[in-house]
Amino acid sequence: MSQQGYVATPPYSQAQPGMGGYPAGFGSSPAQPLYGHYGGQPQSFPAPPTGKATFLWSLIPPVKSFVYVLTVVHTPPTYPAGPGPMQNPQAPPTSPPAQQPFQTAPPPTMGQSTLGPPPAGPHSPQMAPPQSPLAGPSMGGHPSMGGHPPMGGMGRPFPGPPPPGSGGFQQPGPGAAGQPGYPQQPQGTESTTQVTEDDQAKRGGQVYTTNLRGQVPPLVTTDFTVQDQGNASPRFMRCTTYSFPCTADLAKQCQVPLGAIIKPFATVPKNETPLYVVNHGETGPIRCNRCKAYMCPYMQFIDGGRRYQCGFCNCVNEVPTFYFQHLDHMGRRVDLYERPELSLGSYEFEATLDYCKNNKPASPPAYIFMIDVSYANIKSGLVRLVCEELKTLLDNLPREDGAESSTVKVGFVTYNKILHFYNVKSALAQPQMMVVSDTAEMFVPLLDGFLVNFQESRAVINNLLDQIPDMFADTNESETVFAPVIQAGVEALKTAECSGKLFIFHSSIPTAEAPGKLKNRDDKKLINTEKEKTLFQPQKGVYEQLSKDCVSQGCSVDLFLFPSQYVDLATMGDVPTHTGGSIFKYSNFQVEMDGEHFLSDLRKDVEKAIGFDAIMRVRTSTGFRATNFFGAIHMNNTTDVEMAAVDCDKAVTVEFKHDDKLSEETGALMQCALLYTTVSGQRRLRIHNLSLNCSAQLSELYKSCETDALINFFAKSGDYTHLIIGCNILG
């Protein structure tokens, strides 16, 4: 080891002499450099203006805690003189991950390091490495910036109060003398528009680094760039408060729900680094033996790197031989910045066969387009519009980054009160139709030729799409089925042993004699009575079982509805709601007026990033746990969230409860692990990690609240009292 000590290389950069060769691997580099060079102008966030705090204590005393949450979160008040003035830290900006992709091959054995300090000078071309996510409370910067940050107790992840650093925001101190735990009562109010504009002015266009525990992110309306340095981006996870109360009694007293909004497939802007993919080979991802948490920045390596202590359950685990690496003089692994799972808040693992159904490799998913060809849809021109659009839209099926074409298979079904399946195998000169009239016991009449690759069968598919509008042009059939259509899609995916999505274009309430037949429940006599709520509750039975079948098979349902009269949307929409799907409704559809709107929705729905057959679990550190889950999900037990599909627009809301007392020193940790199938048929684990502060002071809890997450939580959990009050306050 060099006598100069270990100086971390820029993350995922080209390997340095003495560390072994690392050829190009997974991941793609950002489109352009995001941040300034080492020694550039420090970036800091201006202090909040005086007198901008917004409270309504005197106006609404019964819910003063909640009102305080909604108004103080993003406009902290100016406190009277205390131990010292509030200042934003002036630390050098951190640098981004280097442009070199990450290597997933096994790490080299430790040898003599020839690494030296980076070139000095304010205009050095060497990029400064980011601060370690394992830095202690007194962390002042990278060693190359003038000192080694001490690692109290071998560097427990994010210990103590959040330190000042690049991209961090100094937390306000305690309130003025008066009521203990509460800040000084303000004088005025501020509009929602003003709050969002102020946040955009202060933090818009800036780099938000995630190296500090418990820092409140910018508003969702603010345009900012995220640099992952140990905690998940707020695009993936947002909490109702970033300072959890230490005890259950304090949580009950504050009246602020403890929750997180998790959006595992949130869109990553082009100017941010995409998630790195880690491959540990046949052994699979490294996990804690006790709580099964995945390797992350919160694991503390001890005993010279031969063991690690889990940050979630404190269990001490042996480090696998292939994963061993020496520790530097600060207790950090020498390869810290070369492994995404040790230095980033979000990343992916390639899953092994143990994570696949029946221990078989997953297959690429399929998209099945199911078109209602009853009289209403033919007359409105919808069928022709859909068929014309699909000819070009299928070229934009989702694909892996860097792939030349999509591996997603496609299939086509038309229906009214019977179903028509189409064989579009590439070897055929003309498509073939097969009719299934027995809707009571649905089956797929053909195996080979129904689900095909669009590029290979383009000619046959285009021929079919040209013929469908003319084939049913003279139809007088107005009755339709609905449940058998979904059942047919599930059976097709089950036969092909793959997951997928159904795109259903439907226009009327299903009145044909078949399973799932519905009646008109639009009884105006029930309006403004106690029984009015029954009009908006789905009918159980067929559709409830259908939802379970879809989730089990990884079949998501997207419903495009074009009604001209009453449809039982509460019941028909139950399957899309519980399978990670979407509902699009166009009342009294007219091609001239609504056609472009519909096509825009359809294009976005087909092209967006998505994962199939997903299972999600949220793990937490000791002292609290996830208790309730809200969203387009299905649960067979109290811990595993099952989703037929999850895309960039879907979020799951999680509520947490105390099991024991939380520590202000160690904070609160949470890890979201999502197992899913990619659009190329690969099984992967997407990991998001987040660390929060813990406090025994209500003032700290309120100042760390996040308004958007609170409103989201109240809306999904059915707490309409707080939701209405909050919306009124926000304008």
N, C-alpha and C positions, 0 to 999 in steps of 0.2 A: 504494500500500500504506500502511496506517495506520502512523504513526510509533511507535505502541505495540507493534507487532509482531503476528504472527498468533496468535490464540488459537483453538484448535480448537473447533468447535461440537460439541455432543453428537452421537454417531453417528446417521446416517440421520434427522436431525431436520428440522423445517421449515426451508427455506432462509432465510438471513439476507439483509438488504439488501445489495446490491452483489454478490451471488453468483448472481443469476439465479433464476427461479422453478422450483420442483420440485414438480409436482403429485403426488398419491398414485400409488404404483406397486405393485410386487410386495411380497409378504411381509405377514404379519399381526402385529399387536402382541401382547405378552404379555397374558394375562388380567388381571393386576394387577401393580402395581409390585413389583419384587423386592427392591430395595435401599433403604437409607435416603437421606435428602436430603444434599446437599452440606454438609459440616461436621458430620455426625452422629457418633455414637459410633464410634470406630475398632473394626474387627473384627480380632482377632488370635487365633491358635491357641496354646493353652497349651503350655508346654514339656513334653516327656515326663517322667513321674515317674522318680525315681532308682531304680535297681535293677530295672527292668522288662525289661531285655534278656534274650533267651532264646538261649543257645548250648548246643550239645551236643558240643563239641570232644572232650572226654575220653571221651564215650560211643561215638562212631562216628568214629574217626580217619580211616578210608579215604576218607570223603566229607565231610570237615569243611567244605570250601568250600561244598558244596551245602546242608549243614545250616545253615551260617551264613546262607545266602541266605534260607532258608525261615523262619528264626526272628527274624532281626534286622530284616527289612524294615520292619515297621510298629511296632516298639518299640525305637527307637534307644537305645543305652546311654548312660549318663552318663559322660563322660570326665573324667579327672583334670585338675587345673588346668593351663592352657596359656597361650597369649598373652593370653587374655581370656575372660570368661564367655560362655556361649551364651545368646543372648537372641532372642526373637521380635521382628521389626520392628514398630514402632508407627506405621504409615502410615495416612493417611486412606483410608477405603474408596472404591473407584471406583464410578461410577454405571452403570446399565444403559443399553442402547440406548434412545433415546427411543421413544415410542409411535408416531411417524409411520412409515408403511411406506417402504420404500426405492424410490427412483426409478431406473428403468433407462434413461431417455432419455439421449442424448449430453450430456456436461457442457458448461456454458457457457464462453465464452472468458473469460480472466482479466481482471477490471476492477479498479477502485479498491475495495478492501475497506473497509467501514465497520464491521467487527467490532471490538468492544471487549472488555475483560475482563469476566467475569461479575460480578454484584453481590456485594459483600463481606458478610460476616457469617455466623455459624454457622447461621442459620435461613433462609438465602436460598432461594427456591423454584427457582433455577436448578440443574439437574442438572449435576454435575461430569462432564466427559468422561473416558472411560477412558484409562489410560496407553497410550501408543503401543506397539505390539508391536515397533517398531523402536528402542526406547530402549536406550541404552548401559548399561554396567555401573555407572555412577555415578548412574543415574537416581534422583532423589529424589521425584518426583511431577510433576504437571502444572504448567506455568508459573503457572497461576492459584493454585496452592497455595504459591507463595513462591519461585519460581526456575525457570530453564530448565535441563533436564537436558542436559549436554554430549553431543555426538554424535561420539565419536571416529571419525575417518576417514569422515566423511559419514554416520555412523549405520549401520554394517553390522548386519543383523538379529541380535539376541540375542547380541552379542559378549561374550566373557569369562565369568567365573563369574556365576551368577544373582544379580541385585541384590535387596536387600530391597525389598518393596513390598506394596501391599494384596493380600491373598490369598496371598502367597508364604510359603514356609516356609524359615526359616534352616537352612542345611545344617550339620551338625555338623562340627567341625574334625578334624584328624588324630588318630590314636589315641595312646595313652600310649607312653612309652618301652618298648622291648622288641623284639618281633619286628617288623621294619619293614613298614608297610603293613597291619597288622592291629590291631584294637582290643583293648582290655584284655579278658581272659577273664572272663566273668561267673560267677556262683555258682549261680543257680537256673534253673528252667524255668517256663513259663507256658502254660496251656491255650489251645487255639484259641478257645474260647468267650470267655475273658477278653480275648484280643487283639481280637476283633471288638467286644466290648462297650466296651473302652477307646477304640477308634477311633471308634465311634459317639458316645461321650461327648465326645471331644475335637473331632471335626470334623463330627458330625452336625448337620444343620440350618443349616450355615454356607455361605457363598458361596465356591466354588472358582473363582478367576479364573485364566485361562490366559496371563497376560502374561509369565510367567517361564519361562526355558528350563530343562528338565530337572527340574522339580519333580515329586515322586512324588505321585500322586493318592490320595484316600481309598480305603479298601477297597471292593470291589464290594458288600459288605453294608451299607455306610454310606449313610444318606440325606442327600444334599447337593445343592446347586444349583450349576450350572455357568454362569459368565459367560465367554463366548468373547471373548478379547482377543488373538488372534494364533496360538494353538495349538488343535488340535482337542480337543473334549471327550473325557475318558477313556471316555465311553460309546461313542465311535466308534473310538478307538485306545488300546490299552494296550500297554506294552512290558515285556519281561522285566526290563529294567533301564533306568533313566533316565540312566545315566552309562556310556556305552560305553567300553571299553578303547581306548587310543590305538593299540595295535599288535596284530597277529595273535598274536604270542607271548604277550602278556598275556592275550588272550582265551582262548587254549588253557590257560594256567596257571590261570585263575580257575574253569574248568569250568562257567561259567554260559552257557547258550545266548543268543545275541543274536537276539531275535525280537520280533515285534509281533502282537497279536491285533487284527484289523481287522474291525469290525462296521459296514459302511457305512450300513446302514439302521436303526441302533439307534433305539429309540423315544425321542423327546424329550418330557420331562414337560410338562404344560400350563403350568407356571409358568416355563418357559424359552422363549426366543425361537426360533421355527422357522427353518430355513435360508432365507436370502434367495436369490432367483433373479436373476441378472445377465444382461442381454441386450445384446450388442454388435452386434446387427443382422446384416446379411449377411456381415460380415467374420469373425464368429465369435469365440471366445475368443482372447485374446492369449497367445502361447506363445513360449518361447525358441527361437531358430532352430537351436540346436545340439542340446540335449537334449530339447526339446519339452515342458519343464515349463510348467505353466500359471501365469499371473500370480497372485502370492501375496504375503504380507507380507515374504517373505525377499528380494524383488527390491529392489536398491538403485538409486535414481534418481540420475543424475549429469548433468553438462553442462547445468545449468539445467533439467532435466526432459526434455531432448530424447532422452536415451538411458537405458538401465537395464542394470545388471549382474546376470546370473542368479546366484542364491544357490546353485544346485546345481552348475553347471559353470563359473561365472565368465565366461561369454561375454557380451560387450557387444552389446546389441541396440538398434536404433532404435525409438523410441516412435512408433506410428502417429499421424498428424495429428489424427484425431478424439479420440485418447486423451491428447493433450498437456495438461499442467497445470504451472503454475509451482511452484517449491519455496519454502518459507519460509526464514527465517534459520537454521533448524536442519537444513536439507537434506531436509525432508519435504514431500511433495506437499500443496498447500493443500487438496485434496479428499480427504485421507487417510481421514477418518471418514465420508465420504459414499459410499465405495466398499467394499463387503464384501470384495472380493478383495484389498484392500490392508490391511485392519485385522482381519479375522476368520480363524480357523483352518479353518472349514468353511462352504461356500457352494455354490451351483449355477450353472452356465452353461446358457443355452439353446443347444442344438446346432443347427448349420446342416445343410443337405442333404448336405454332405460327410461327415457322421457317420452317415448313414442308408444302409441296404442299397440298392444299385443307384441311389443318389441320389434315392430316392423317399421322400416323407413316411411316417412310420410310422403304422400303424392301431391303434385301441384293441385291447387284448388280449381273449381269450375264455376263459371257464371252461366246461369240458365235464365233465358228471357221468356217470360210467360205472358202472352198477349191475349186479352179478352177481345174476341172478334164478334161480340153480340151486336145487335142492330145499332145501339146508341154509339158505340165506338166507331163503327163503320161510317155512320151518317155524319159524325162530327169531323171526320178526316183524321182522327187520332191514329188509327192503325197504319195508314199510309205514311203519316209523319214519322212514326216510330221506326218503321221499316227503312225509310230513306235515311234516317239519321244513323241507324246501326251499321250501315254499309261503310261509313267513314269512322264512326266512333270506335269500332272494334280494333282499329289500328292503335288505339291509345289505351289498351288494357294495361293495368299496373305491371311493372317489371322491376327486377332487382337493379340497383345502381350499376351501370356499366354493361348491362345485358343488352344484346342487340334486339331481342324480341321477347315478348311475354310468353311464359309457359302456361298461362291460365287457359283452360279449355272452355269451350262454349257449347251450349245446346239451346234448342228452340222448341217451344210448345205453344199452341194456340188452343183456345177453349171457349165454349159458351156453357151449355149444360153437359157436353161431352168433351173429352180431351183429344188433341191431335199431336202425336209425337212425330218428329222428322229425322230421317236418316240423311245426314249430310256428309257421309264419308267421302274423302277426296277422290276415290276411285270411281265414283258414280258420275254419270253424265247429267242426271236429273235428280233432285231430292225426292225421297220417298216418304209418303205419309202413312202413319199407322194410327188407327182410331181406337180409343178405349172408351166404351160407353158404360161399363159397369163401374160407377163411381163409388159404390159401397165398399168394394175391396180393390183399392187402387194398386196397380202394378205397372212396371215399365215394360213395354212390349218388345224392346230391342236393347241389346247390350252393346254391340259393336256399331259405331257410326252415329250414336246420339251425342256423346261428348267428344268434341274434336278440337284440334289445333286450328285456329282461325287462318293462320298464314297458309297452312297446307290445304285447307278446304275453302279458300276464299271464293273460288269460282262457283262452287255448288251453293255456298251460303248466300252469295249475292243473287243467284238465280232464285233461291227460295224467297228472299226478301222482296224480290220483284213480283213474285206470284201471289203472295199472301193477300194483299189488298184486293186483287182481282178475283181470287178464289172465293172470297166471302162477300163480294160486292152486292149480291142479291139476297143476302140472308135476311130473314124476318124473325130470327130467334132473339127473344128479349130476356129469357131466363138464363141465369148463370149459376155456377157452383164456385165455391171459394176454398173451403177446407181441403177437398180432394186435390186441388191444384198444388197446394203446399205439400200435401202428403206425397204427391207424385214426384216433386222435386227432391224430397228427403229420400225416397226410395231410389231415385236415380243416383244420388250421391253415395248412398249406402252400397249400391251395386258396384259403383266405380271405386269404392274404398277411398274416398277423398272428401274433403270439406268443400264449402263453396257458398255462393250467394244466389238467391232467387230475386229477380227483378220482375215484379208483378204489376201489370198495367190493367187496372180494373175500374168499372164504372158504376156498378149498382149493387144493391143488397142481394146476397145470394138467396134466391127463392126456389130454385129447382130442388126436386126431391133428391137429397143426398146428405151425407153427414155434414154437419155444420150449417144446415139451413137455418135462416134467421127470420124473425118476424119484426114488423114495425112496432117499436116501443115508444114512439114519439107521442106520449100522452100529455097533452097540454094541461089536463086537469091536475097533474102532479106538480106543476110549476108553483113555486112559492109555498110548498108544503114540506113536511118532514121526509116524504118519500121521493122528493125531487132528485136526491143523490143517486137513487137506483137507476136513473136514466143514464148515468155516466159510469156505471160499474159494468165491467164485462161479464157476459154470461159464461159460467163455468162449464166444464164438460169437455167437449171435443177440442176446443181451442186451447184449453189449459194443457191437455195431454199432448197436443200438437207442439206446443212450445217446448215441452220437455224432450220430445223426440228430436226437434231441431237442434237444441243445445247439445244433446248427446252425440249427434252426427256432425256437429260443427257447421250447421246450415243456417245462415243468416237470411232474413227476409226483408227486402225493401219494397214498400207498397206505394205505388203511384195511383192515386184515387181521383177519378173524374166524375163526381156525382152530379146529377141534375135534380135529384130529390133526396129524401131521407136515406141515409145509410147508417147502420149501427157501427159507427167508427170505434166506439169503446170496445166492442167485441172483436171486430176485424183487425183493429190495431194492436190487440193483445200479443199476437205472435211477433210482429216486428219489435214491439217494446221490450220483449224478454229475450230476444236473440241478437241484440246489438245492431238491429236494423234501423231504418228511418221511414217516416211516413210523409208523403208529399200529397197535398190535397189541392185540387183545382176545381172549384165549384162552377158549374155551368160553363164548361171548357169550350172555348172557341179558338180555332187554330190561328186566326188572324190576330187576336188580342193576346192570347195566353201561350201561343206556340213557342216563342223565343224564351219565355220564362221557364217553361217546362224543359226545353232542350238544354238550357243552361244548367238546371238542376240535375238532369240526367247525365250530362257530360262530367260534371264534378263528382257525381256519385260513382260513376264507373271508373274514373281515373285516380281517385284518391288512394293514398297509402292505407293498407289494411293488413291485419293479421287474423288468422282463423284458428278455430278450435282452441281457444285460449283458457287458461286457468291462472288466476292471480291470487297471491297470498301476501298479506301485509304483516311483517314482523316488527316488533318493537323491543326496546330495551326494557329491563325490569322496572316495575313500578306502574306501568300502564299497558293497556292492550286495546286492540281494535274490537269493537262490540257490534256496531251496526254498519250496514253497507246499503247505499242507495244508488240506483242507476239501471241501465238496460242489462240486467244480470239475472242469473239463476244460481241458487245455492242449495246444495244437497246436505251441507253441514254448516257449522258456524264459522268456519275459517276459510274455506276455498270458494272463491268467486269464479263461477263458470260463465264464459261468454262464447257464443257461437262464433262471433267475430268482434273485433275491436278496431276502429279506424281512427283517423286523426281528429274527428269531431266528437268522439265519445269520451266521457269522463265518469269516474266512479267516486262517489262521496263516501268517506269513511269517518265514523265517529269513534272517539277514544274515551275510555273511562279509566280511572285510577284503580290499581290493585294495591298499591302501597305508596309510601312517600317517595317523591322524586328529589334528587339532589341538585342543588344549584351548581355544584362543581362539575359533575359529569354530564348534566343536561339530559335531554331526551333524544333518542335515536329511533328512526323508522326506516324500514327497507321494504320496497314494493318489488316483488319478483313476479314477472309475467312470462309464462310458458306458452308459446304460440307457434303456428306454422306460417312460414313466409309465403309470398306469392310464387316462389320458385319451388316450394315443397320441402323446405329445410326447417327442421325443428330448432328453435332458439329460445334462450332465456334473456329477457330484457330486464335489467336491474336499475332501480332508481333509489338513491339513498338521500336522506335528509336529516340534519341535526338541528335541534332547537334548544333554546335556553330554558331554564326553569327558574322561577322566582317566587318568593314569599310575599312580594309586594304587588297589590292590585294595580298600582300605577304603572309598573313595568309591563304587566300583562295587557293593559288597555292600550298603551303606546305601541305595542307590537301587533295589534290586531290588523287584519286585512279585510277590507270591506267587501270586495267581490266574492271572496271565499265565504264570508258570513251569509251574504244574501243567497248564494248558491246552496249553502247548507240548509237554510230555513225553507227555501222553496222545495227542495227535495225531501226533507224530513217531514213536511206537512205542518211546520210551526208557523202557521199563517198569521198569528197575532204579531209576532216579532217581525215577520216579513212585511206586513202592511205598514207597521210603524216605521220600519227602516226605509221602505220605499217613499213614504210621505216625507220623511226627514231629508232623503236624498233628492227630493223634487220629482 
